[in-house]
Amino acid sequence: MTRALALVCTLTSSPDPSSSQLLADQVMAELRGLGVEGETLRVADFDVRPGVEVDLGDDWPRLREKVLAADILLIATPIWLGHPSSLCQRVLERLNADISETDDQGRQLPSGKVGAVVGNEDGAHKVSADVFQGLNDLGFSLAPGAVTYWVGEAQHGTDYQDLDETPESVAANTRALAANAAHLARLLKDSPYPPQ
């Protein structure tokens, strides 16, 4: 069974509404339709301290176990001033604690895992590029079209969660992200990267 984990990096805790949560939920629904099991967690609901260590006496070790058990890691972040949220950056920094750790074949721990990004607000291409590079540095693989986002009109006041319906362009990107990520995850499970 292929497994996915969505880490939602909205700055608001549950159960407050969040566009990043909504986009993550839509991707996870598409993945379920493709036979992928998954779990969605809001990082703001956990004690994840700043730092580049595996264990700082907080909740990160539990989240890290879930990341390492998943075949697909979906990072969902709002975009503030053209950057991912501070919680998204914190997740990348905590993942960075494992950058030199390898499996018994000499591969980075996330080798063979697929990364994907969802975002809301303008600057989505820049933010996805930043997060993609971080995930790739850590050993995650990226499928084509591994991002879905909604930006709306420049300097608008409407949030994604306030739309009456999902725009077809967002729905199409979400379907492609899910299909490509699930496909790549299954390929990597069946044919892992060679020993390093």
C-alpha beads as a LAMMPS data file, in Angstrom:
LAMMPS data file: protein, C-alpha beads

196 atoms
195 bonds

1 atom types
1 bond types

-500.0 500.0 xlo xhi
-500.0 500.0 ylo yhi
-500.0 500.0 zlo zhi

Masses

1 110.0

Atoms # bond

1 1 1 0.000 0.000 0.000
2 1 1 1.273 3.448 -0.930
3 1 1 1.040 5.958 1.933
4 1 1 0.939 9.765 1.893
5 1 1 1.418 12.306 4.648
6 1 1 0.290 15.916 4.305
7 1 1 1.922 18.412 6.657
8 1 1 -0.198 21.564 6.610
9 1 1 1.915 24.557 7.563
10 1 1 -0.841 27.124 8.062
11 1 1 -0.148 29.426 11.003
12 1 1 -3.560 28.668 12.505
13 1 1 -4.328 25.693 14.715
14 1 1 -7.264 23.344 14.207
15 1 1 -10.182 23.707 13.884
16 1 1 -9.817 27.216 12.396
17 1 1 -10.467 27.243 8.632
18 1 1 -7.440 27.268 6.361
19 1 1 -7.033 27.443 2.588
20 1 1 -3.827 25.403 2.864
21 1 1 -5.789 22.727 4.719
22 1 1 -8.500 22.767 2.050
23 1 1 -5.980 22.366 -0.783
24 1 1 -4.216 19.550 1.101
25 1 1 -7.554 17.828 1.720
26 1 1 -8.366 18.033 -1.993
27 1 1 -5.016 16.475 -2.953
28 1 1 -5.445 13.745 -0.341
29 1 1 -8.946 12.997 -1.693
30 1 1 -7.487 12.603 -5.194
31 1 1 -4.775 10.321 -3.795
32 1 1 -7.388 8.189 -1.996
33 1 1 -9.165 7.784 -5.322
34 1 1 -5.889 6.377 -6.653
35 1 1 -5.603 3.844 -3.826
36 1 1 -3.174 5.847 -1.686
37 1 1 -3.785 5.845 2.079
38 1 1 -3.013 9.054 3.863
39 1 1 -3.029 11.273 6.885
40 1 1 -3.161 15.057 7.158
41 1 1 -1.634 16.885 10.124
42 1 1 -1.456 20.590 10.941
43 1 1 1.997 21.456 12.174
44 1 1 0.531 24.277 14.316
45 1 1 -1.258 21.609 16.390
46 1 1 2.116 20.237 17.520
47 1 1 5.066 21.555 19.497
48 1 1 7.712 21.799 16.775
49 1 1 10.580 23.941 17.985
50 1 1 13.074 25.775 15.770
51 1 1 16.375 24.024 15.182
52 1 1 18.192 21.543 13.004
53 1 1 18.078 18.525 15.306
54 1 1 15.976 15.365 15.325
55 1 1 14.917 15.645 18.963
56 1 1 14.565 18.908 20.853
57 1 1 12.217 17.459 23.481
58 1 1 9.177 18.359 21.359
59 1 1 6.701 16.605 19.044
60 1 1 8.984 16.501 15.989
61 1 1 10.229 12.916 16.535
62 1 1 6.608 11.671 16.205
63 1 1 6.077 13.686 13.022
64 1 1 9.464 12.572 11.674
65 1 1 8.452 8.914 12.106
66 1 1 5.342 9.592 10.031
67 1 1 7.420 11.351 7.332
68 1 1 9.807 8.391 7.135
69 1 1 6.909 5.902 6.991
70 1 1 5.201 7.750 4.115
71 1 1 5.904 7.243 0.416
72 1 1 4.618 10.718 -0.470
73 1 1 5.167 13.864 1.596
74 1 1 2.848 16.742 0.763
75 1 1 3.850 20.130 2.164
76 1 1 0.944 22.590 2.237
77 1 1 1.850 26.184 3.014
78 1 1 0.305 29.591 2.822
79 1 1 2.475 32.171 1.151
80 1 1 3.351 35.300 3.066
81 1 1 5.260 38.144 1.382
82 1 1 6.356 35.759 -1.353
83 1 1 7.731 33.127 1.059
84 1 1 6.483 29.883 2.597
85 1 1 5.141 30.154 6.131
86 1 1 7.536 30.100 9.063
87 1 1 6.143 26.670 10.009
88 1 1 6.988 25.332 6.547
89 1 1 10.536 26.614 6.940
90 1 1 10.681 25.028 10.395
91 1 1 9.610 21.649 8.940
92 1 1 12.360 21.892 6.309
93 1 1 14.908 22.819 8.981
94 1 1 13.922 19.889 11.172
95 1 1 14.072 17.537 8.167
96 1 1 17.539 18.942 7.521
97 1 1 18.745 17.265 10.739
98 1 1 18.747 14.010 8.738
99 1 1 20.552 15.353 5.655
100 1 1 23.677 13.279 6.343
101 1 1 21.836 10.173 7.573
102 1 1 21.709 7.243 5.179
103 1 1 20.091 3.830 4.960
104 1 1 22.094 0.592 4.810
105 1 1 22.565 1.152 1.055
106 1 1 24.139 4.593 1.542
107 1 1 21.057 6.505 0.308
108 1 1 19.581 9.517 2.105
109 1 1 16.678 8.470 4.351
110 1 1 13.977 10.074 2.141
111 1 1 15.447 8.468 -0.991
112 1 1 12.572 6.859 -2.862
113 1 1 9.990 9.168 -1.285
114 1 1 8.043 11.670 -3.351
115 1 1 7.625 15.317 -2.364
116 1 1 4.831 17.661 -3.418
117 1 1 3.706 21.186 -2.533
118 1 1 0.438 23.066 -2.326
119 1 1 0.146 26.798 -1.789
120 1 1 -2.258 29.690 -1.673
121 1 1 -1.590 33.308 -2.651
122 1 1 0.676 35.052 -5.118
123 1 1 4.276 33.898 -5.271
124 1 1 3.303 30.232 -5.646
125 1 1 5.972 29.449 -8.273
126 1 1 8.747 30.986 -6.192
127 1 1 7.611 29.217 -3.029
128 1 1 7.199 25.853 -4.739
129 1 1 10.711 26.258 -6.207
130 1 1 12.117 26.979 -2.733
131 1 1 10.355 24.022 -1.115
132 1 1 11.142 21.720 -4.070
133 1 1 14.847 22.508 -3.767
134 1 1 14.770 21.841 -0.026
135 1 1 12.987 18.514 -0.495
136 1 1 15.347 17.535 -3.315
137 1 1 18.419 18.378 -1.193
138 1 1 17.020 16.058 1.475
139 1 1 16.642 13.168 -0.979
140 1 1 12.967 13.394 -1.990
141 1 1 12.028 12.860 -5.633
142 1 1 9.663 15.190 -7.469
143 1 1 7.130 14.080 -10.037
144 1 1 6.202 16.386 -12.938
145 1 1 3.534 18.864 -11.894
146 1 1 4.189 18.305 -8.177
147 1 1 2.401 21.509 -7.144
148 1 1 -1.112 22.841 -7.044
149 1 1 -2.080 26.325 -5.942
150 1 1 -4.589 29.130 -6.243
151 1 1 -3.581 32.745 -6.563
152 1 1 -6.673 34.635 -7.655
153 1 1 -6.613 38.275 -8.629
154 1 1 -3.626 40.395 -7.524
155 1 1 -4.131 42.106 -4.157
156 1 1 -7.538 40.505 -3.759
157 1 1 -9.347 39.881 -0.501
158 1 1 -10.891 36.512 -1.387
159 1 1 -9.285 33.448 0.134
160 1 1 -9.375 30.046 -1.575
161 1 1 -11.630 28.591 1.092
162 1 1 -14.160 31.366 0.396
163 1 1 -14.680 30.411 -3.266
164 1 1 -18.060 28.917 -4.178
165 1 1 -16.375 26.220 -6.256
166 1 1 -12.888 25.045 -7.132
167 1 1 -11.613 26.650 -10.354
168 1 1 -11.074 24.015 -13.043
169 1 1 -7.396 24.973 -13.441
170 1 1 -6.791 24.246 -9.734
171 1 1 -8.770 21.001 -9.909
172 1 1 -6.769 19.890 -12.975
173 1 1 -3.447 20.682 -11.260
174 1 1 -4.596 18.837 -8.140
175 1 1 -5.535 15.750 -10.175
176 1 1 -2.207 15.819 -12.032
177 1 1 -0.218 16.271 -8.822
178 1 1 -1.956 13.279 -7.203
179 1 1 -1.689 11.037 -10.263
180 1 1 1.977 11.813 -10.928
181 1 1 3.023 11.574 -7.261
182 1 1 1.216 8.240 -6.787
183 1 1 2.711 6.887 -10.018
184 1 1 6.273 7.907 -9.095
185 1 1 5.918 6.608 -5.530
186 1 1 4.856 3.189 -6.830
187 1 1 7.695 3.116 -9.362
188 1 1 10.249 3.955 -6.661
189 1 1 8.806 1.303 -4.337
190 1 1 9.113 -1.334 -7.046
191 1 1 12.506 -0.148 -8.288
192 1 1 14.480 1.760 -5.609
193 1 1 17.404 3.995 -6.416
194 1 1 20.731 2.128 -6.610
195 1 1 23.052 1.890 -3.583
196 1 1 25.331 4.884 -3.250

Bonds

1 1 1 2
2 1 2 3
3 1 3 4
4 1 4 5
5 1 5 6
6 1 6 7
7 1 7 8
8 1 8 9
9 1 9 10
10 1 10 11
11 1 11 12
12 1 12 13
13 1 13 14
14 1 14 15
15 1 15 16
16 1 16 17
17 1 17 18
18 1 18 19
19 1 19 20
20 1 20 21
21 1 21 22
22 1 22 23
23 1 23 24
24 1 24 25
25 1 25 26
26 1 26 27
27 1 27 28
28 1 28 29
29 1 29 30
30 1 30 31
31 1 31 32
32 1 32 33
33 1 33 34
34 1 34 35
35 1 35 36
36 1 36 37
37 1 37 38
38 1 38 39
39 1 39 40
40 1 40 41
41 1 41 42
42 1 42 43
43 1 43 44
44 1 44 45
45 1 45 46
46 1 46 47
47 1 47 48
48 1 48 49
49 1 49 50
50 1 50 51
51 1 51 52
52 1 52 53
53 1 53 54
54 1 54 55
55 1 55 56
56 1 56 57
57 1 57 58
58 1 58 59
59 1 59 60
60 1 60 61
61 1 61 62
62 1 62 63
63 1 63 64
64 1 64 65
65 1 65 66
66 1 66 67
67 1 67 68
68 1 68 69
69 1 69 70
70 1 70 71
71 1 71 72
72 1 72 73
73 1 73 74
74 1 74 75
75 1 75 76
76 1 76 77
77 1 77 78
78 1 78 79
79 1 79 80
80 1 80 81
81 1 81 82
82 1 82 83
83 1 83 84
84 1 84 85
85 1 85 86
86 1 86 87
87 1 87 88
88 1 88 89
89 1 89 90
90 1 90 91
91 1 91 92
92 1 92 93
93 1 93 94
94 1 94 95
95 1 95 96
96 1 96 97
97 1 97 98
98 1 98 99
99 1 99 100
100 1 100 101
101 1 101 102
102 1 102 103
103 1 103 104
104 1 104 105
105 1 105 106
106 1 106 107
107 1 107 108
108 1 108 109
109 1 109 110
110 1 110 111
111 1 111 112
112 1 112 113
113 1 113 114
114 1 114 115
115 1 115 116
116 1 116 117
117 1 117 118
118 1 118 119
119 1 119 120
120 1 120 121
121 1 121 122
122 1 122 123
123 1 123 124
124 1 124 125
125 1 125 126
126 1 126 127
127 1 127 128
128 1 128 129
129 1 129 130
130 1 130 131
131 1 131 132
132 1 132 133
133 1 133 134
134 1 134 135
135 1 135 136
136 1 136 137
137 1 137 138
138 1 138 139
139 1 139 140
140 1 140 141
141 1 141 142
142 1 142 143
143 1 143 144
144 1 144 145
145 1 145 146
146 1 146 147
147 1 147 148
148 1 148 149
149 1 149 150
150 1 150 151
151 1 151 152
152 1 152 153
153 1 153 154
154 1 154 155
155 1 155 156
156 1 156 157
157 1 157 158
158 1 158 159
159 1 159 160
160 1 160 161
161 1 161 162
162 1 162 163
163 1 163 164
164 1 164 165
165 1 165 166
166 1 166 167
167 1 167 168
168 1 168 169
169 1 169 170
170 1 170 171
171 1 171 172
172 1 172 173
173 1 173 174
174 1 174 175
175 1 175 176
176 1 176 177
177 1 177 178
178 1 178 179
179 1 179 180
180 1 180 181
181 1 181 182
182 1 182 183
183 1 183 184
184 1 184 185
185 1 185 186
186 1 186 187
187 1 187 188
188 1 188 189
189 1 189 190
190 1 190 191
191 1 191 192
192 1 192 193
193 1 193 194
194 1 194 195
195 1 195 196
